[in-house]
Amino acid sequence: MRGDRLPDLIHIPRTAGTALAQALHGAVTRHGHTVTLASLPPDARAIAFLRDPVARFVSAWDFAHDANERNRDGYFRLGYPTAEELALALDPDVMAQEVFRPQVSWVPDLTDARLLFVGRTEHLYRDFLRACDLLGLSGRSLPAYVPPTRSQLSAGAIVSLLGFYREDVELLSWS
């Protein structure tokens, strides 16, 4: 990849995509969350980072809840006072929002030749360095990143989410 254009970043919400875009491209990508594997032409190349689906749900809930509290405009249609209640209800209207959609909506097939690298947010720094090495990039670094996990979920809510995100769980063999 040395000297070539950097691959597209498939930025899945709540997987450190903003930090990755800043570190790789020097700015947040112009595409936001619109780049999916399906949207890329056959000759494109991309990288993606995936996250444990339950941790991603908690992060999405906290993000959406905080955004609604800050802006008070109800941008995110939550309708449930806690992450626990949403996880148990799995309201289709809420779960269809981009921030809660399964990661397979962006990356349905890890064997697709357009994917140069797939990292895991749980190993963000290690996988970022591996991606940089693969791309021939040196001197790149990520900002400090500590994924918040304020909301707590019961075992029943986790089981509910694992069912909803079944394809995500299978994608990278999470259990």
Secondary structure, DSSP 8 states (H G I E B T S, - for coil): -TTS---EEE--TTSSHHHHHHHHHSS--TTTT---TTTS-TT--EEEEE--HHHHHHHHHHHHHHHHHHH-S--S---SSSHHHHHHH--HHHHTSTTTS-GGGT---TT-TTEEEEEEGGGHHHHHHHHHHHHT--S---------------HHHHHHHHHHTHHHHHHTT--
